[in-house]
Amino acid sequence: MAANPVVPGSARWSSRAAFVLAATGSAVGLGNLWRFPTEAGMNGGGAFVALYILCVLLIAAPLLLAETLIGRHGQRSTIGSAVHLARESGASPLWGSLAVVGLIANTLILTFYCVVAGWVMHFVISSGSDLIGALAGGNALAGAYADSSVAEIRQIMPALFSDPTMMVVWQAVFVALTVFIVARGVKGGIEVAAVWLMPTFFLLLLGITIYSSITGDFARAVNFLFAPDWSAAFQPGVINAALGQAFFSLSLGGGAMIAYGAYASRETKLGETSGIIAFADTGVAIIAGLAIFPIVFSVGLEPNAGPTLMFQTLPAAFHSMPGGAIVGFAFFVLALFAAITSSVSLLEISVAWVTERFKAPRTLAALVIGLFVFGVGLLSALSFNLLADQRPLPFIPGFENFGWFDAIDGITSKLMLPLSGLITAIFIGWFADKRLVNAETDLSGGVLKAWRFLIAFVCPLAVGAILVLGLFPQILA
Ligand code: PHE
């Protein structure tokens, strides 16, 4: 047991269910609703989905358990917990670097995450006022933005992009919301948000999926997502994207799950809960795909629109569907809820570390880091307009042509998260005290053996290989 557990009683989940909801809330987010369909659409659909599921099963789910156990064992911030386990295992505290890379990566992710969540807020308001208009006009079953043409709807997003002030205002509002919740603490802020928002999220998602399967082109979406074109799977870019997505979507590599694990009670069975969280997150990604693509296909739009799929293609699709005004609004509310429960986990990692390391009050830590996140996030927000010409990473293969937004997204999810996941796997698989680790997993027999094999061999080899391939795709060519 930790000699000096740092996590105070108020910073503990009140139940196992609260832990599962909060961790699932962290995992389920824009990564599922926006990034997964985007990546699937751009990387050939089924092949990407198949690789993604493989990455989750063989790499991400085992790592999820590794992260939560580091946190629960250490009962400290992510860095504190990793260093603690290293010391207890008689290993170098330098293994704590896994959490340092992670902390930097996750703080960087939060910078652009708040920008995208800001777009979501913009759409909540615009689809909300559209819905009010439809209801006032006595037409509850109107399509979304019924008074506009499809061309006009597709302009909402570019119009927002060409208005830096508006974008920055939304970004600021979302950062402020995240700071507010995290400042209220683990139980009083993060848990309350998760317990209210996640069940509502699941209900809305279920409703939209049913709607979409009835009104949309469901068969084509199923075919697109589940009938892999295997020739596409062997493109290094696709493998890399699938692994990056698995890390991003399960909130892995950065330590979010270490942070949340630290607030879990001794009684929580981590092996079991990690399985539930991984299953729920993957399920939501696939259901989100099944909610979004039928609508996109039914109106003859293309799945490979990229990041604008959710904001340009989807609203245009809702336009011609009965009840589209209601469903469109519900969809963006759902996305906003998902984004909030994830952004708080991204912020919590650094807030926990700063309060532990500098004994700073939580509110102050949240405010200062929030300001930093907002400042750096401006680069991503403005890369769609004022800074559109800047290419910050000309020296990294594959990143030469990326603006700030894509550069920060790419470097964190495709490089930093897998790198820190790789260090975590090697640390837990080879250097951490086996007895301590095994006891924390709450697994036994064959399942424990299988998990140890995945963590010690499969994760390091696969992640290492995919990282190298991502950087030097010419190897396969
Ligand atoms: N998993 C979150 C999502 O899918 C994003 C996230 C990444 C959260 C990393 C925490 C850490 O939206």
Residues whose N, C-alpha, C, O or C-beta is under 5 A from the ligand:
A	BS01	LIG	S26 A27 V28 G29 L30 G31 N32 F248 S249 L250 S251 L252 G254 A256 S342 S345 L346
